[in-house]
C-alpha cells in the first residue's frame, strides 16, 4: 500500500514538473514573441522618424540587460570622413547635471557639507552669495538667482567665446541679487550647477574633473567618460555640427570651461549604461542618501534629474541641448529600461523621439512621425515678418525667396517656413512648437517678445 502511494506521489510530482517545464517554455516563447514585436516596432518607428531628419548620433534601448535597439548614424567627423559608431563619445550637455548632483551627494554622505545649509559656507572665500540660498536650492533650481541665459545678455554667443576667468565670470553673471526669494519657484538655471562645481572643488580640494574621474568614473569603470575643458584632445569624440542656410557647418565656438558643473561631460552609450546601473542598483551611496537624491521637488525636478510617474511606473530623465548637441536619457528602474539618445547635430527633437520609443516599449499606440505642413505664402507677405527684433541677436531676413532666422551677428542662418498664420518651423530640425511672429496691440511684429525695428532694441 505504501509502495503504491509512493509511486503515485512520484507520478504526480513528475506530472507537475513536466507541466512546470512546459509552462516555463510557453512563457519564454510568449516573452520572446513580445520582445520581437517590440523590436520590430522600435525599428520601424525610429527608421521612419530618421527618414525625415539628417541625424548624426546614436540611439540605444536596453531592457533587463538585453539590447532591444541600437544603431549609429551620420558623421563623427565630416572633415575626415569618420562615421559615428556605438563607441563614439559625445558631449552630453545638461545630462551632465546628474553627475554634478551625485558628486555633491557623495560629499554630503561623507559629512563634508550639509545640503540644507547656506551654499555660501562651502564656496571659495572670494565668492559671496546670498546667505539664504542653500545647497538644496542650487540642486533643485530653486535658488532664485538671476538667469543669464537670455537674448539680452551678451553671455550666450558673446562672453562665452572669450578666455575663461572664474572670478570674472562669477562677478559679471552670477553675483547678483536673487530675482526671486530662494525656495519659492523653479527656474532652470546653469548658474546653480556652475556654483555646485565650485563647491565640489572647494570642499574636496580637487579640480572638478579630477573629482568626477576619481570618485565616479573610475569606480564605475566609466573609462570613456571625461570632462571637456575645450583644450585637451578627447579620443573618439564626435564633432558638433549645425546648419547655416542648407549647408552643414561646424557649430559656433563655445568655451566649454563656462559649462563647468552644468555641462561639458563627454561620454558614450556603454558608459552611460554603467551609470544607469549605478542608479538602478544604488551603488556608491547609501539608501538614505539615494532617497534624498531622488526626492521630487518643485516642477518634478529631483537633483539633476526629472521625475515623472508615467505608464504606471516611475521615470527619471534629463535632456541636453546646446550648439550642435541634442541628448536625452530616460531611466525606468522598476522595469529595468535604459534609453539613451546622443547626437552631435541639431536635426532631431530628442524628446519627441525618446517619448515615442517609450510609448512603444509600454505598448502605447504612437503616431507615425511627420513634419509640420508648409502653407503657401507669397514674398510680399513673408517680407512683413522681416526686420531686426534685437540687434545682432534676432533678425528675420528674406533671402532668395526663403525666410531665415539670423543669429550670431548674421553668422548663422536658420531657415524657417510658414506652418500657420504667424507660425514658422525650422526647415532642417524637428521642432515641436513652431516659432510665433505676431502683431502686438500696436500692430507691430514681435518675435520672442521683442518688437521689430524698435530703436530701444538696437
PyMOL commands that set and color helices and strands:
alter all, ss='L'
color gray80, all
select helices_A, chain A and resi 2-52+93-109+119-122+135-139+159-161+166-174+190-204+208-217+256-259+269-280+287-293+298-300+350-361+379-383+455-457
alter helices_A, ss='H'
color red, helices_A
select strands_A, chain A and resi 57-63+66-73+75-77+82-83+90-91+226-227+241-244+247-250+265-267+306-310+313-322+325-332+337-343+387-390+394-399+402-407+412-420+423-426+435-439+445-447+450-451
alter strands_A, ss='S'
color yellow, strands_A
deselect
rebuild
show_as cartoon
